[in-house]
Amino acid sequence: MRLVTSKELSTYKILPFDLYNDVNHKVLSAGEVLTPGKLIMLKNHSKLFTEELYSDGSKGERSSSSKNNSKKLSNFSYDSLDPADFITVVNRDGSLKLESQVKIKYYFRKTLDLFLQGYYEEGLLKLNSLVSIIVSDVFKQLHPAKKGSQIRFLGEYEICHPLNVAVISGLIAKKMEYSIAAIERVILAGLLHDIGKVKIKLPDGSALLTTHEDDVQEHTELGYDILKNKLKLDESVAKVALEHHENNDGSGYPHGLSSDSINEIAQIINVANYYDNLTCNRTPVLVSSNRDALRALLELGTKKFAAKMLYTFVHMYNYDDPKEFNDMIL
């Protein structure tokens, strides 16, 4: 085990080794290009190492100290977080306050670490708190938003994508006049829809959080198992992880379901998920603005999406939204 300093990292153009933080989460893999953005992201970690190290200093399987480690990792709250401690990009044109953008991303990053370490119950407790924050605070700040680009978190895909899907899906459910309890289930499902990716490992051992979803179709069944069997969530939420890639015409996966056979919340998540992946250029269709993304959604139409969910989302915001996504980053 060797500690790696920020000064040393700044000397590399290509990372020559795998990089881990002090809770055994692989941060970057050997061979990755160290862009300025990645170097800024690495400053969020107090310590970085070149080989696996559990927080108690041991290697190998987690020992009886894992319970204490769980408490240590989960010892945070939304109110206790200082946004100055988390360096990230923000949406300068967003309706959500810049400080709120940073704190929510910081909170979700720390929660995601719990899931990556296998502390599912602790992670779920944190997510339930985040759902309440989204309903009580985020939605109020987003209420003036007239354009889809104003509601997006920008930056790290593994953090921003679940947040964007959760917020967009919750807003669709709200527009469809779901009850508060139902809206909260939709938001929770959005946050957890890709959780199966934490169980998939690349050949180098790193968690598959940022790979294109259609390349790892098994994440749907793995996610369902986590939500149903580990977290004991309601079937309507658990099925979202399984069915959010099912298409209205039966062309999706994993089971080729169609129309009303698809879980209703999954139909909402399907729209939000594909929209956000469009805006992150993680689909075969390349777009540069919210207007382009909406046009792409409409071209796919009801072959892919349930009509009610698709048109509810499309009509929520001004179609004339040509702002380039790259111009929104601060």
N, C-alpha and C positions, 0 to 999 in steps of 0.2 A: 504494500500500500504506500502511495506517495501523494502528498498534498501538492496540488497544482495552484499556482498563484495567478492572479489576473495579469501580472507583468509577463509571466511566461506565456500565457495564452495569446497575448497581443503580438508575440513574435512569430506566430504560426499563421500561414494562409490556409493550410489544410490541417485539420486536427489529426495528429499521428496516433492517437490512442482513444479508447472509450473513456467517457467522462461521467462520473457519478457524483451525486450530492451526498450529504451525510445521513440520509435515510434510505440509501440503497436504490434510489431511482436513477436510472440512466438518463442523463440530460442530453448528451450528444454522442454520436457514434464515430469511431475512427473513419477518416476519409471525408468527413463533412467539411465543406468550405466555411471558414469562419468569417462570415460577413459582419459588418459593423452592427447590424441588428442583433445577431446572435451574441456578439460580445457584450452588448448592452444587457441582453436577457440573462447572461451568465452572472452579471453583477448582482442579480437578485439572490444568489446563493451565498451563504456565509462561508462555506467550505466546499471545495471540489477535489475529487480524488481520481486516480487513474485505474482503480480496480474496485470491485464490489466491497462495500463496507457497511455493515449494519450499525445502527446508531449506538449500540452498546459496545462497539469496537470489535465484534466477533465476525467471523466469516462462516459461510455455510448456512444450514437451516436455522430458522429463528428458534431461539431457546425460550425458556420460561419468562424471559424479560420482555417478550413481545407484548404482553398485556400492559406493562408499564410504558413501553414504547408507544402503544396505542393511545394511552392517556396523554403522553407528551405531545404526540402529533396533533391530537384533537383539542389541545389546550389553547383555543382561540375563539373569538367571537367576532361578529361583524363590527360591532362598535369599538372593539379593542384594536382593530387594525389601523395602522398609520399608512395612508396611501403613499407617503414619501419613501416608504421602505420597498416599494414595488415599482420597478422601472418598466414601463410598457407604452405602447402607442395608444392614442385615443382618437375618437371621431370628433374632430373640431366642429363639424356641422351637425353633430347629434343633438337631439333634444334633451338627452340625459346629461346632467352636470358632469364636468370632467372628473371631479373628485369621486363622484358616484361610479363612473365608469371604471376607474382604477380600483376602488375598493371592492366592487363586485367581482372583477376579474381576479384580484388578489385572493379574495375569500374562496372563489371557486377553484383556483389553483391549489390552495392548501387542502380543500376538500377532495380534489382529484387525487392528491398524494395519498390520502387515506385509502381510496379504492385501489390505487396502484400497489399499495402495501398489503392489500387483502383485508383491511378493516372496514367491512361493508356496513355493519350496523352503525359505527361511528360516522361514516360518510353519509349515511341516510339521515341521521339526526341533523347534520349540518345542512344537507340539501333541503330538508323541511323548513329550516330557518330561512334559507335563501328564497324558497317559494313565497314565504310570508313577506319578505322584503320586496320581491318583485311585484306582488299584488298591492302592497300598501304604499310603496314609495316609487318604484320604477314606473308603474303604469300611470301614476299621477304626473310624473315629469314628462312622460311621452305623450300625454293627452294632446298637446298642441301640435304634434308632428303631423305634417301634411304630406310628407314624402317618405317612402320606404327607406331611403338612405339615412334618414335621421334616427332610425331606431336600431341601427346596427352597432355592435361592438366590432372593433377592428384590431387586427394583430394576430397573435398566436392562435393557430387554427384549433388546436386541441382544447383551448380555453374558450375561444369566442364562438366556435360553431355550436356547441351544446347550449350556450347562453342565448345565442341568436335564435336557435330553433325553439327554445323554451319560451322566450319573450314573444316571438312572432306567433307561435301556436296559441299561447295564452290570449293574445289580442284577437286572434281569429275566433277563439271560443267565446270571448267576451262579446264580440260583434254578433255572434250567433245566439247571444243571450243565454249562455249556460249559467247555471248557478255558481256562486262563489266556490263552493266545494268542488264542483266539476271543473272549473277553471284551474283550481289548484292542482287537481289530478293531471290535467293536460300539461301544465308547466312542469310538474315533477317528471312526467313521461318524457317531455322534451329534453330535460337535463340528463336523463338516463338512457335515451334512445340508442346511443352508441356504446353503452357501457361494456358490451361484449368484447370490444377491442382490447380491453385491459388483459384479457385472457389469451390473446394471440401474441406469439413471440416471433420476431424475425430470427433468421439464422444466427445473428450475433447476440441474441438474447434480449434485445430491447423490446419494450411494449409497442404494439402497433397502434398508435393513436392518431397518426397523421396520414396514413396511407389511404389512397382512394378506396371508397367503401365497396365498390363493385369488384375489387380485386380480393376482397376478404369477406365473401358472402357468409361465411360461417359465423361472423360476429352477431348475426341476428339470433341464431339459436343459442349461442353462448350467452348473449345478453338476456334472453328469456329465462334461461336457467338461473342466472344471478338474481333477477328480479323476483322470480317465482319461488325458488328454493332457498336462496340465501337471505333475501330481504323480506320474503313472505308478503309481497305486495299484491294488491288486488289484481285479478286476472285482466281487467280492463286496462291497467297500466302495464302489467308484464307483457301483454300481447303486443304492445307498441314496439318493444325492442325486436320482437319476432317479425312483425308485419309492416314496418314502416317503409320497406322496399317493394311491397306488393303494389301492383298497378291496377287501375280500374278495369282494363281490358284483359287482365289475367296474364300479362307478359312479365310480371315481376318475380321476385324470389322471397323466401325459399320454397313456397308451396304453390305458386301460380294461382293464388286466390284472385277473385274479381268482384267488383261491384260491392253489394251489401254484405258479402262474405268477409270483407276486410273490416277489422276493428275500427269503430268510428273515430277514436282518438288517433289511431295510426293513419287514417285518411287525412286528418289535419296535419299531423307530423310530416307526412309525405310531401305536402305542399311546401311547408316551411323548410324542411330538410333540403329539398331540391333547389329551392330559391337560394338558400344560403350557400349551397355548394356552387351554384351558378356564379354568385357574386365573389366567390373565392377562387373561381376558375378551376374547379375540381370536377367538371363534367366535360363531355366531348364538345359542348357548345361554349365558345369563348365570348364573354361579355365584359364591358368596361363600365357600365352604369346601371342604375336601377331600371331605367327605361328599357335597356336591352334585355335585362333579366325578366321583366314582366312580359315583354314580347316573346321571349323564348318559352315561358310558361304557357302562354296562350296558344303558341304554335303546337305544343305537345297536347294541350287541351284535355278533353275528357277521356282520351285513350289512356292517359297516364293518371290523371287526378280525378277524384270525385268532384262533380260539378259544383255542388254547394260550397265545398271548402275552397276550391280554386277561385270561384268568382267572388266569394266573400273577401278573400285576401286581395285580389286584384282591384276591387272597388274600394278598398280601405284607404288607398293613397293616390295622390296625384300621379297620373300616368306620365306626365311631362317632367321627368326627373333625370336630366342628362348628366348630372354631376359625376365626373370620373371618380371612381373609388379611390384611386391613388392620390387624388387631390384632397381627400377628406382627412388624411392622416396628419396628426400633430405630434 
